[in-house]
Amino acid sequence: MPPFSPMKRRDLVAALRKLGFVGPFSGGKHEFMVRGQLVLTIPNPHRGDIGRDLLAAILKQAGIPRAEWESV
């Protein structure tokens, strides 16, 4: 998995797919990915990287510990 640092959206999506998520699917204002009953909102494409704070919030919503993110 990628280190816990700023990353491109496509790298985030690829990493989440490795963790069993499918998608992204179109939603209301944001796209989302699904794993079982969990629906994870992901940021829309934009020019800059996804920062550490936003990455931490996404991982918290997904229930993925930081150690698992960095070790898989």
PDB file of N, CA, C and O in Angstrom, chain B, residues numbered from 101:
ATOM      1  N   MET B 101       0.840  -1.178   0.000  1.00  0.00           N
ATOM      2  CA  MET B 101       0.000   0.000   0.000  1.00  0.00           C
ATOM      3  C   MET B 101       0.881   1.236   0.000  1.00  0.00           C
ATOM      4  O   MET B 101       2.061   1.187   0.347  1.00  0.00           O
ATOM      5  N   PRO B 102       0.295   2.310  -0.386  1.00  0.00           N
ATOM      6  CA  PRO B 102       1.056   3.553  -0.380  1.00  0.00           C
ATOM      7  C   PRO B 102       1.296   4.042   1.045  1.00  0.00           C
ATOM      8  O   PRO B 102       0.549   3.691   1.958  1.00  0.00           O
ATOM      9  N   PRO B 103       2.319   4.838   1.233  1.00  0.00           N
ATOM     10  CA  PRO B 103       2.547   5.404   2.563  1.00  0.00           C
ATOM     11  C   PRO B 103       1.449   6.402   2.919  1.00  0.00           C
ATOM     12  O   PRO B 103       0.707   6.870   2.056  1.00  0.00           O
ATOM     13  N   PHE B 104       1.367   6.710   4.192  1.00  0.00           N
ATOM     14  CA  PHE B 104       0.371   7.672   4.667  1.00  0.00           C
ATOM     15  C   PHE B 104       0.895   9.066   4.358  1.00  0.00           C
ATOM     16  O   PHE B 104       1.490   9.722   5.214  1.00  0.00           O
ATOM     17  N   SER B 105       0.669   9.508   3.135  1.00  0.00           N
ATOM     18  CA  SER B 105       1.140  10.808   2.674  1.00  0.00           C
ATOM     19  C   SER B 105       0.209  11.289   1.563  1.00  0.00           C
ATOM     20  O   SER B 105      -0.636  10.526   1.095  1.00  0.00           O
ATOM     21  N   PRO B 106       0.351  12.549   1.135  1.00  0.00           N
ATOM     22  CA  PRO B 106      -0.490  13.030   0.038  1.00  0.00           C
ATOM     23  C   PRO B 106      -0.369  12.116  -1.180  1.00  0.00           C
ATOM     24  O   PRO B 106       0.707  11.605  -1.490  1.00  0.00           O
ATOM     25  N   MET B 107      -1.510  11.920  -1.868  1.00  0.00           N
ATOM     26  CA  MET B 107      -1.521  10.998  -3.011  1.00  0.00           C
ATOM     27  C   MET B 107      -2.530  11.432  -4.053  1.00  0.00           C
ATOM     28  O   MET B 107      -3.440  12.212  -3.771  1.00  0.00           O
ATOM     29  N   LYS B 108      -2.362  10.927  -5.241  1.00  0.00           N
ATOM     30  CA  LYS B 108      -3.291  11.181  -6.333  1.00  0.00           C
ATOM     31  C   LYS B 108      -4.570  10.394  -6.105  1.00  0.00           C
ATOM     32  O   LYS B 108      -4.551   9.338  -5.473  1.00  0.00           O
ATOM     33  N   ARG B 109      -5.682  10.905  -6.619  1.00  0.00           N
ATOM     34  CA  ARG B 109      -6.978  10.247  -6.467  1.00  0.00           C
ATOM     35  C   ARG B 109      -6.955   8.858  -7.098  1.00  0.00           C
ATOM     36  O   ARG B 109      -7.489   7.911  -6.520  1.00  0.00           O
ATOM     37  N   ARG B 110      -6.350   8.725  -8.264  1.00  0.00           N
ATOM     38  CA  ARG B 110      -6.340   7.414  -8.930  1.00  0.00           C
ATOM     39  C   ARG B 110      -5.569   6.386  -8.098  1.00  0.00           C
ATOM     40  O   ARG B 110      -5.913   5.204  -8.106  1.00  0.00           O
ATOM     41  N   ASP B 111      -4.530   6.827  -7.380  1.00  0.00           N
ATOM     42  CA  ASP B 111      -3.794   5.910  -6.508  1.00  0.00           C
ATOM     43  C   ASP B 111      -4.647   5.495  -5.315  1.00  0.00           C
ATOM     44  O   ASP B 111      -4.583   4.349  -4.870  1.00  0.00           O
ATOM     45  N   LEU B 112      -5.445   6.425  -4.797  1.00  0.00           N
ATOM     46  CA  LEU B 112      -6.361   6.110  -3.695  1.00  0.00           C
ATOM     47  C   LEU B 112      -7.375   5.067  -4.144  1.00  0.00           C
ATOM     48  O   LEU B 112      -7.613   4.088  -3.437  1.00  0.00           O
ATOM     49  N   VAL B 113      -7.975   5.270  -5.319  1.00  0.00           N
ATOM     50  CA  VAL B 113      -8.967   4.328  -5.832  1.00  0.00           C
ATOM     51  C   VAL B 113      -8.332   2.953  -6.035  1.00  0.00           C
ATOM     52  O   VAL B 113      -8.931   1.938  -5.679  1.00  0.00           O
ATOM     53  N   ALA B 114      -7.143   2.909  -6.596  1.00  0.00           N
ATOM     54  CA  ALA B 114      -6.459   1.630  -6.817  1.00  0.00           C
ATOM     55  C   ALA B 114      -6.175   0.918  -5.499  1.00  0.00           C
ATOM     56  O   ALA B 114      -6.351  -0.296  -5.396  1.00  0.00           O
ATOM     57  N   ALA B 115      -5.740   1.662  -4.501  1.00  0.00           N
ATOM     58  CA  ALA B 115      -5.446   1.064  -3.193  1.00  0.00           C
ATOM     59  C   ALA B 115      -6.721   0.543  -2.529  1.00  0.00           C
ATOM     60  O   ALA B 115      -6.713  -0.528  -1.923  1.00  0.00           O
ATOM     61  N   LEU B 116      -7.809   1.293  -2.640  1.00  0.00           N
ATOM     62  CA  LEU B 116      -9.069   0.837  -2.053  1.00  0.00           C
ATOM     63  C   LEU B 116      -9.585  -0.414  -2.757  1.00  0.00           C
ATOM     64  O   LEU B 116     -10.180  -1.283  -2.120  1.00  0.00           O
ATOM     65  N   ARG B 117      -9.362  -0.509  -4.060  1.00  0.00           N
ATOM     66  CA  ARG B 117      -9.754  -1.723  -4.780  1.00  0.00           C
ATOM     67  C   ARG B 117      -8.979  -2.933  -4.272  1.00  0.00           C
ATOM     68  O   ARG B 117      -9.533  -4.027  -4.169  1.00  0.00           O
ATOM     69  N   LYS B 118      -7.700  -2.742  -3.953  1.00  0.00           N
ATOM     70  CA  LYS B 118      -6.905  -3.839  -3.400  1.00  0.00           C
ATOM     71  C   LYS B 118      -7.438  -4.293  -2.051  1.00  0.00           C
ATOM     72  O   LYS B 118      -7.255  -5.445  -1.658  1.00  0.00           O
ATOM     73  N   LEU B 119      -8.101  -3.380  -1.341  1.00  0.00           N
ATOM     74  CA  LEU B 119      -8.669  -3.703  -0.032  1.00  0.00           C
ATOM     75  C   LEU B 119     -10.096  -4.233  -0.134  1.00  0.00           C
ATOM     76  O   LEU B 119     -10.752  -4.428   0.888  1.00  0.00           O
ATOM     77  N   GLY B 120     -10.588  -4.472  -1.359  1.00  0.00           N
ATOM     78  CA  GLY B 120     -11.886  -5.104  -1.529  1.00  0.00           C
ATOM     79  C   GLY B 120     -13.028  -4.183  -1.894  1.00  0.00           C
ATOM     80  O   GLY B 120     -14.168  -4.639  -1.984  1.00  0.00           O
ATOM     81  N   PHE B 121     -12.771  -2.919  -2.104  1.00  0.00           N
ATOM     82  CA  PHE B 121     -13.826  -1.997  -2.506  1.00  0.00           C
ATOM     83  C   PHE B 121     -14.061  -2.108  -4.007  1.00  0.00           C
ATOM     84  O   PHE B 121     -13.134  -2.401  -4.762  1.00  0.00           O
ATOM     85  N   VAL B 122     -15.288  -1.876  -4.437  1.00  0.00           N
ATOM     86  CA  VAL B 122     -15.620  -1.821  -5.860  1.00  0.00           C
ATOM     87  C   VAL B 122     -16.131  -0.430  -6.187  1.00  0.00           C
ATOM     88  O   VAL B 122     -16.675   0.259  -5.325  1.00  0.00           O
ATOM     89  N   GLY B 123     -15.957  -0.027  -7.421  1.00  0.00           N
ATOM     90  CA  GLY B 123     -16.373   1.305  -7.849  1.00  0.00           C
ATOM     91  C   GLY B 123     -15.181   2.036  -8.401  1.00  0.00           C
ATOM     92  O   GLY B 123     -14.178   1.400  -8.725  1.00  0.00           O
ATOM     93  N   PRO B 124     -15.241   3.308  -8.522  1.00  0.00           N
ATOM     94  CA  PRO B 124     -16.226   4.233  -7.970  1.00  0.00           C
ATOM     95  C   PRO B 124     -17.505   4.310  -8.809  1.00  0.00           C
ATOM     96  O   PRO B 124     -17.499   4.107 -10.023  1.00  0.00           O
ATOM     97  N   PHE B 125     -18.587   4.610  -8.114  1.00  0.00           N
ATOM     98  CA  PHE B 125     -19.893   4.780  -8.716  1.00  0.00           C
ATOM     99  C   PHE B 125     -20.316   6.232  -8.577  1.00  0.00           C
ATOM    100  O   PHE B 125     -19.891   6.927  -7.654  1.00  0.00           O
ATOM    101  N   SER B 126     -21.159   6.687  -9.501  1.00  0.00           N
ATOM    102  CA  SER B 126     -21.661   8.062  -9.436  1.00  0.00           C
ATOM    103  C   SER B 126     -22.657   8.182  -8.306  1.00  0.00           C
ATOM    104  O   SER B 126     -23.508   7.317  -8.104  1.00  0.00           O
ATOM    105  N   GLY B 127     -22.531   9.280  -7.571  1.00  0.00           N
ATOM    106  CA  GLY B 127     -23.457   9.562  -6.484  1.00  0.00           C
ATOM    107  C   GLY B 127     -24.101  10.915  -6.704  1.00  0.00           C
ATOM    108  O   GLY B 127     -24.173  11.400  -7.833  1.00  0.00           O
ATOM    109  N   GLY B 128     -24.566  11.520  -5.637  1.00  0.00           N
ATOM    110  CA  GLY B 128     -25.168  12.847  -5.739  1.00  0.00           C
ATOM    111  C   GLY B 128     -24.122  13.885  -6.097  1.00  0.00           C
ATOM    112  O   GLY B 128     -24.007  14.278  -7.258  1.00  0.00           O
ATOM    113  N   LYS B 129     -23.363  14.330  -5.115  1.00  0.00           N
ATOM    114  CA  LYS B 129     -22.310  15.314  -5.351  1.00  0.00           C
ATOM    115  C   LYS B 129     -20.934  14.672  -5.432  1.00  0.00           C
ATOM    116  O   LYS B 129     -20.013  15.260  -5.999  1.00  0.00           O
ATOM    117  N   HIS B 130     -20.779  13.480  -4.877  1.00  0.00           N
ATOM    118  CA  HIS B 130     -19.492  12.800  -4.859  1.00  0.00           C
ATOM    119  C   HIS B 130     -19.656  11.363  -5.322  1.00  0.00           C
ATOM    120  O   HIS B 130     -20.738  10.787  -5.215  1.00  0.00           O
ATOM    121  N   GLU B 131     -18.583  10.793  -5.833  1.00  0.00           N
ATOM    122  CA  GLU B 131     -18.584   9.388  -6.168  1.00  0.00           C
ATOM    123  C   GLU B 131     -18.395   8.583  -4.886  1.00  0.00           C
ATOM    124  O   GLU B 131     -17.990   9.119  -3.854  1.00  0.00           O
ATOM    125  N   PHE B 132     -18.697   7.278  -4.968  1.00  0.00           N
ATOM    126  CA  PHE B 132     -18.542   6.431  -3.789  1.00  0.00           C
ATOM    127  C   PHE B 132     -18.053   5.064  -4.221  1.00  0.00           C
ATOM    128  O   PHE B 132     -18.163   4.681  -5.386  1.00  0.00           O
ATOM    129  N   MET B 133     -17.509   4.336  -3.257  1.00  0.00           N
ATOM    130  CA  MET B 133     -17.069   2.958  -3.452  1.00  0.00           C
ATOM    131  C   MET B 133     -17.751   2.103  -2.393  1.00  0.00           C
ATOM    132  O   MET B 133     -18.131   2.602  -1.334  1.00  0.00           O
ATOM    133  N   VAL B 134     -17.905   0.815  -2.680  1.00  0.00           N
ATOM    134  CA  VAL B 134     -18.670  -0.076  -1.805  1.00  0.00           C
ATOM    135  C   VAL B 134     -17.843  -1.316  -1.480  1.00  0.00           C
ATOM    136  O   VAL B 134     -17.151  -1.865  -2.337  1.00  0.00           O
ATOM    137  N   ARG B 135     -17.936  -1.746  -0.208  1.00  0.00           N
ATOM    138  CA  ARG B 135     -17.382  -3.038   0.235  1.00  0.00           C
ATOM    139  C   ARG B 135     -18.385  -3.609   1.226  1.00  0.00           C
ATOM    140  O   ARG B 135     -18.505  -3.121   2.350  1.00  0.00           O
ATOM    141  N   GLY B 136     -19.106  -4.647   0.805  1.00  0.00           N
ATOM    142  CA  GLY B 136     -20.153  -5.221   1.649  1.00  0.00           C
ATOM    143  C   GLY B 136     -21.251  -4.193   1.868  1.00  0.00           C
ATOM    144  O   GLY B 136     -21.826  -3.671   0.912  1.00  0.00           O
ATOM    145  N   GLN B 137     -21.539  -3.907   3.128  1.00  0.00           N
ATOM    146  CA  GLN B 137     -22.567  -2.925   3.480  1.00  0.00           C
ATOM    147  C   GLN B 137     -22.007  -1.513   3.616  1.00  0.00           C
ATOM    148  O   GLN B 137     -22.768  -0.558   3.774  1.00  0.00           O
ATOM    149  N   LEU B 138     -20.685  -1.371   3.555  1.00  0.00           N
ATOM    150  CA  LEU B 138     -20.032  -0.079   3.751  1.00  0.00           C
ATOM    151  C   LEU B 138     -20.007   0.719   2.455  1.00  0.00           C
ATOM    152  O   LEU B 138     -19.544   0.232   1.423  1.00  0.00           O
ATOM    153  N   VAL B 139     -20.503   1.935   2.516  1.00  0.00           N
ATOM    154  CA  VAL B 139     -20.463   2.853   1.378  1.00  0.00           C
ATOM    155  C   VAL B 139     -19.490   3.969   1.743  1.00  0.00           C
ATOM    156  O   VAL B 139     -19.698   4.690   2.719  1.00  0.00           O
ATOM    157  N   LEU B 140     -18.432   4.103   0.955  1.00  0.00           N
ATOM    158  CA  LEU B 140     -17.354   5.052   1.240  1.00  0.00           C
ATOM    159  C   LEU B 140     -17.383   6.184   0.231  1.00  0.00           C
ATOM    160  O   LEU B 140     -17.208   5.957  -0.966  1.00  0.00           O
ATOM    161  N   THR B 141     -17.601   7.400   0.705  1.00  0.00           N
ATOM    162  CA  THR B 141     -17.574   8.577  -0.159  1.00  0.00           C
ATOM    163  C   THR B 141     -16.129   8.931  -0.462  1.00  0.00           C
ATOM    164  O   THR B 141     -15.292   8.979   0.439  1.00  0.00           O
ATOM    165  N   ILE B 142     -15.836   9.180  -1.739  1.00  0.00           N
ATOM    166  CA  ILE B 142     -14.482   9.566  -2.126  1.00  0.00           C
ATOM    167  C   ILE B 142     -14.512  10.942  -2.768  1.00  0.00           C
ATOM    168  O   ILE B 142     -15.538  11.345  -3.315  1.00  0.00           O
ATOM    169  N   PRO B 143     -13.405  11.667  -2.712  1.00  0.00           N
ATOM    170  CA  PRO B 143     -13.387  13.017  -3.265  1.00  0.00           C
ATOM    171  C   PRO B 143     -13.487  13.011  -4.785  1.00  0.00           C
ATOM    172  O   PRO B 143     -13.071  12.064  -5.453  1.00  0.00           O
ATOM    173  N   ASN B 144     -14.044  14.086  -5.307  1.00  0.00           N
ATOM    174  CA  ASN B 144     -14.127  14.268  -6.746  1.00  0.00           C
ATOM    175  C   ASN B 144     -12.743  14.526  -7.315  1.00  0.00           C
ATOM    176  O   ASN B 144     -11.858  14.996  -6.601  1.00  0.00           O
ATOM    177  N   PRO B 145     -12.547  14.223  -8.599  1.00  0.00           N
ATOM    178  CA  PRO B 145     -11.252  14.526  -9.220  1.00  0.00           C
ATOM    179  C   PRO B 145     -10.967  16.029  -9.171  1.00  0.00           C
ATOM    180  O   PRO B 145     -11.852  16.847  -9.421  1.00  0.00           O
ATOM    181  N   HIS B 146      -9.739  16.376  -8.850  1.00  0.00           N
ATOM    182  CA  HIS B 146      -9.309  17.762  -8.872  1.00  0.00           C
ATOM    183  C   HIS B 146      -7.815  17.780  -9.147  1.00  0.00           C
ATOM    184  O   HIS B 146      -7.178  16.728  -9.185  1.00  0.00           O
ATOM    185  N   ARG B 147      -7.266  18.936  -9.333  1.00  0.00           N
ATOM    186  CA  ARG B 147      -5.875  19.045  -9.763  1.00  0.00           C
ATOM    187  C   ARG B 147      -4.865  18.585  -8.741  1.00  0.00           C
ATOM    188  O   ARG B 147      -3.888  17.924  -9.095  1.00  0.00           O
ATOM    189  N   GLY B 148      -5.072  18.914  -7.499  1.00  0.00           N
ATOM    190  CA  GLY B 148      -4.075  18.620  -6.476  1.00  0.00           C
ATOM    191  C   GLY B 148      -4.182  17.220  -5.902  1.00  0.00           C
ATOM    192  O   GLY B 148      -5.107  16.468  -6.209  1.00  0.00           O
ATOM    193  N   ASP B 149      -3.216  16.891  -5.066  1.00  0.00           N
ATOM    194  CA  ASP B 149      -3.219  15.614  -4.374  1.00  0.00           C
ATOM    195  C   ASP B 149      -4.225  15.629  -3.228  1.00  0.00           C
ATOM    196  O   ASP B 149      -4.645  16.690  -2.765  1.00  0.00           O
ATOM    197  N   ILE B 150      -4.603  14.436  -2.782  1.00  0.00           N
ATOM    198  CA  ILE B 150      -5.432  14.285  -1.591  1.00  0.00           C
ATOM    199  C   ILE B 150      -4.489  14.390  -0.401  1.00  0.00           C
ATOM    200  O   ILE B 150      -3.546  13.608  -0.283  1.00  0.00           O
ATOM    201  N   GLY B 151      -4.736  15.340   0.469  1.00  0.00           N
ATOM    202  CA  GLY B 151      -3.852  15.596   1.607  1.00  0.00           C
ATOM    203  C   GLY B 151      -3.982  14.550   2.702  1.00  0.00           C
ATOM    204  O   GLY B 151      -4.879  13.708   2.683  1.00  0.00           O
ATOM    205  N   ARG B 152      -3.058  14.626   3.663  1.00  0.00           N
ATOM    206  CA  ARG B 152      -3.038  13.672   4.771  1.00  0.00           C
ATOM    207  C   ARG B 152      -4.295  13.741   5.615  1.00  0.00           C
ATOM    208  O   ARG B 152      -4.793  12.704   6.054  1.00  0.00           O
ATOM    209  N   ASP B 153      -4.823  14.935   5.855  1.00  0.00           N
ATOM    210  CA  ASP B 153      -6.026  15.074   6.686  1.00  0.00           C
ATOM    211  C   ASP B 153      -7.226  14.417   6.024  1.00  0.00           C
ATOM    212  O   ASP B 153      -7.986  13.705   6.681  1.00  0.00           O
ATOM    213  N   LEU B 154      -7.402  14.652   4.724  1.00  0.00           N
ATOM    214  CA  LEU B 154      -8.517  14.047   3.999  1.00  0.00           C
ATOM    215  C   LEU B 154      -8.326  12.538   3.902  1.00  0.00           C
ATOM    216  O   LEU B 154      -9.293  11.786   4.035  1.00  0.00           O
ATOM    217  N   LEU B 155      -7.108  12.087   3.675  1.00  0.00           N
ATOM    218  CA  LEU B 155      -6.831  10.651   3.626  1.00  0.00           C
ATOM    219  C   LEU B 155      -7.170  10.002   4.966  1.00  0.00           C
ATOM    220  O   LEU B 155      -7.752   8.918   4.998  1.00  0.00           O
ATOM    221  N   ALA B 156      -6.813  10.653   6.067  1.00  0.00           N
ATOM    222  CA  ALA B 156      -7.129  10.126   7.400  1.00  0.00           C
ATOM    223  C   ALA B 156      -8.641  10.017   7.595  1.00  0.00           C
ATOM    224  O   ALA B 156      -9.124   9.037   8.162  1.00  0.00           O
ATOM    225  N   ALA B 157      -9.384  11.012   7.130  1.00  0.00           N
ATOM    226  CA  ALA B 157     -10.845  10.981   7.258  1.00  0.00           C
ATOM    227  C   ALA B 157     -11.447   9.852   6.415  1.00  0.00           C
ATOM    228  O   ALA B 157     -12.383   9.183   6.852  1.00  0.00           O
ATOM    229  N   ILE B 158     -10.917   9.644   5.222  1.00  0.00           N
ATOM    230  CA  ILE B 158     -11.414   8.577   4.356  1.00  0.00           C
ATOM    231  C   ILE B 158     -11.145   7.217   4.990  1.00  0.00           C
ATOM    232  O   ILE B 158     -12.024   6.355   5.004  1.00  0.00           O
ATOM    233  N   LEU B 159      -9.936   7.017   5.515  1.00  0.00           N
ATOM    234  CA  LEU B 159      -9.598   5.742   6.143  1.00  0.00           C
ATOM    235  C   LEU B 159     -10.430   5.504   7.404  1.00  0.00           C
ATOM    236  O   LEU B 159     -10.803   4.367   7.695  1.00  0.00           O
ATOM    237  N   LYS B 160     -10.718   6.558   8.142  1.00  0.00           N
ATOM    238  CA  LYS B 160     -11.552   6.422   9.336  1.00  0.00           C
ATOM    239  C   LYS B 160     -12.962   5.993   8.945  1.00  0.00           C
ATOM    240  O   LYS B 160     -13.546   5.112   9.576  1.00  0.00           O
ATOM    241  N   GLN B 161     -13.505   6.616   7.906  1.00  0.00           N
ATOM    242  CA  GLN B 161     -14.838   6.254   7.434  1.00  0.00           C
ATOM    243  C   GLN B 161     -14.861   4.803   6.949  1.00  0.00           C
ATOM    244  O   GLN B 161     -15.854   4.099   7.135  1.00  0.00           O
ATOM    245  N   ALA B 162     -13.763   4.357   6.328  1.00  0.00           N
ATOM    246  CA  ALA B 162     -13.682   2.997   5.803  1.00  0.00           C
ATOM    247  C   ALA B 162     -13.369   1.979   6.888  1.00  0.00           C
ATOM    248  O   ALA B 162     -13.514   0.778   6.657  1.00  0.00           O
ATOM    249  N   GLY B 163     -12.943   2.427   8.071  1.00  0.00           N
ATOM    250  CA  GLY B 163     -12.575   1.510   9.143  1.00  0.00           C
ATOM    251  C   GLY B 163     -11.257   0.819   8.905  1.00  0.00           C
ATOM    252  O   GLY B 163     -11.044  -0.306   9.358  1.00  0.00           O
ATOM    253  N   ILE B 164     -10.357   1.499   8.185  1.00  0.00           N
ATOM    254  CA  ILE B 164      -9.036   0.940   7.872  1.00  0.00           C
ATOM    255  C   ILE B 164      -8.010   1.608   8.762  1.00  0.00           C
ATOM    256  O   ILE B 164      -7.797   2.815   8.649  1.00  0.00           O
ATOM    257  N   PRO B 165      -7.361   0.853   9.652  1.00  0.00           N
ATOM    258  CA  PRO B 165      -6.316   1.440  10.498  1.00  0.00           C
ATOM    259  C   PRO B 165      -5.118   1.864   9.646  1.00  0.00           C
ATOM    260  O   PRO B 165      -4.847   1.289   8.592  1.00  0.00           O
ATOM    261  N   ARG B 166      -4.424   2.866  10.126  1.00  0.00           N
ATOM    262  CA  ARG B 166      -3.265   3.373   9.398  1.00  0.00           C
ATOM    263  C   ARG B 166      -2.204   2.284   9.192  1.00  0.00           C
ATOM    264  O   ARG B 166      -1.577   2.211   8.135  1.00  0.00           O
ATOM    265  N   ALA B 167      -2.014   1.448  10.202  1.00  0.00           N
ATOM    266  CA  ALA B 167      -1.022   0.371  10.086  1.00  0.00           C
ATOM    267  C   ALA B 167      -1.392  -0.596   8.972  1.00  0.00           C
ATOM    268  O   ALA B 167      -0.520  -1.038   8.224  1.00  0.00           O
ATOM    269  N   GLU B 168      -2.667  -0.931   8.851  1.00  0.00           N
ATOM    270  CA  GLU B 168      -3.107  -1.818   7.772  1.00  0.00           C
ATOM    271  C   GLU B 168      -2.917  -1.159   6.414  1.00  0.00           C
ATOM    272  O   GLU B 168      -2.505  -1.811   5.455  1.00  0.00           O
ATOM    273  N   TRP B 169      -3.215   0.129   6.332  1.00  0.00           N
ATOM    274  CA  TRP B 169      -3.053   0.881   5.085  1.00  0.00           C
ATOM    275  C   TRP B 169      -1.603   0.821   4.597  1.00  0.00           C
ATOM    276  O   TRP B 169      -1.349   0.643   3.406  1.00  0.00           O
ATOM    277  N   GLU B 170      -0.668   0.970   5.515  1.00  0.00           N
ATOM    278  CA  GLU B 170       0.743   1.026   5.128  1.00  0.00           C
ATOM    279  C   GLU B 170       1.360  -0.364   4.962  1.00  0.00           C
ATOM    280  O   GLU B 170       2.399  -0.489   4.313  1.00  0.00           O
ATOM    281  N   SER B 171       0.750  -1.413   5.529  1.00  0.00           N
ATOM    282  CA  SER B 171       1.401  -2.717   5.509  1.00  0.00           C
ATOM    283  C   SER B 171       0.908  -3.670   4.431  1.00  0.00           C
ATOM    284  O   SER B 171       1.620  -4.605   4.065  1.00  0.00           O
ATOM    285  N   VAL B 172      -0.281  -3.453   3.923  1.00  0.00           N
ATOM    286  CA  VAL B 172      -0.833  -4.409   2.944  1.00  0.00           C
ATOM    287  C   VAL B 172      -0.187  -4.251   1.604  1.00  0.00           C
ATOM    288  O   VAL B 172      -0.528  -4.970   0.665  1.00  0.00           O
TER     289      VAL B 172
END
